[in-house]
Amino acid sequence: MFRYALPLALIATCAACSKPPQPDQAPPAPQAHVETPWDSMEAQKKKAQDVQKTVDKQAADQRKAIDDQTQ
């Protein structure tokens, strides 16, 4: 009787310490964008780049108009 008690106790201990199976869960939904302190600076930078593109286009149009008048 004692001969089987030690192995049975060892098996019961190992079974009690094992991890339970993971439940089937869907992955968590992506969270909304959290605003950071740099977001406003990035928006200002983007706006400045857009303004610079507009100024460059107007300067090119003006150069073309001057070139057309002088020829």
FENNORQUI-V675805 format. One record per residue. N is the residue number from 1. SS is DSSP state (h for helix, s for strand, l for the rest). OMEGA is omega in degrees with one decimal (NA if undefined). NEAR is the number of other C-alpha atoms within 10 Angstrom. Layout:
BEGIN
n: {N | N}
ss: {SS | SS}
omega: {OMEGA | OMEGA}
near: {NEAR | NEAR}
END
This chain:
BEGIN
n: {1 | 2 | 3 | 4 | 5 | 6 | 7 | 8 | 9 | 10 | 11 | 12 | 13 | 14 | 15 | 16 | 17 | 18 | 19 | 20 | 21 | 22 | 23 | 24 | 25 | 26 | 27 | 28 | 29 | 30 | 31 | 32 | 33 | 34 | 35 | 36 | 37 | 38 | 39 | 40 | 41 | 42 | 43 | 44 | 45 | 46 | 47 | 48 | 49 | 50 | 51 | 52 | 53 | 54 | 55 | 56 | 57 | 58 | 59 | 60 | 61 | 62 | 63 | 64 | 65 | 66 | 67 | 68 | 69 | 70 | 71}
ss: {l | h | h | h | h | h | h | h | h | h | h | h | h | h | h | h | h | l | l | l | l | l | l | l | l | l | l | l | l | l | l | l | l | l | l | l | l | h | h | h | h | h | h | h | h | h | h | h | h | h | h | h | h | h | h | h | h | h | h | h | h | h | h | h | h | h | h | h | h | h | l}
omega: {179.2 | -180.0 | -178.6 | -175.5 | -178.2 | 178.1 | 178.9 | 177.6 | 178.4 | 179.0 | 179.1 | 179.0 | 179.1 | 179.8 | -179.4 | -176.9 | -177.4 | -178.7 | 175.7 | 179.7 | 179.7 | 177.5 | 178.3 | 179.9 | 174.4 | 178.5 | -178.0 | -179.6 | 178.5 | -177.4 | 179.4 | -179.8 | 178.5 | -177.6 | 178.4 | 179.2 | -177.2 | -178.1 | -179.2 | 178.2 | 178.0 | 178.2 | 178.1 | 178.8 | 178.7 | 179.5 | 179.2 | 178.0 | 178.1 | 177.7 | 179.5 | 176.9 | 179.1 | 179.4 | 178.6 | 179.3 | 178.5 | 178.0 | 178.2 | 178.2 | 180.0 | 177.1 | 180.0 | 179.2 | 178.0 | 178.6 | 179.3 | -179.1 | -177.0 | -178.6 | NA}
near: {5 | 7 | 7 | 8 | 10 | 11 | 11 | 12 | 11 | 11 | 11 | 11 | 11 | 10 | 10 | 10 | 8 | 8 | 7 | 7 | 6 | 6 | 6 | 6 | 6 | 6 | 6 | 6 | 6 | 6 | 6 | 6 | 6 | 6 | 8 | 8 | 7 | 9 | 11 | 11 | 11 | 11 | 11 | 12 | 12 | 12 | 12 | 12 | 12 | 12 | 12 | 12 | 12 | 12 | 12 | 12 | 12 | 12 | 12 | 12 | 12 | 12 | 12 | 11 | 11 | 11 | 10 | 9 | 8 | 6 | 5}
END
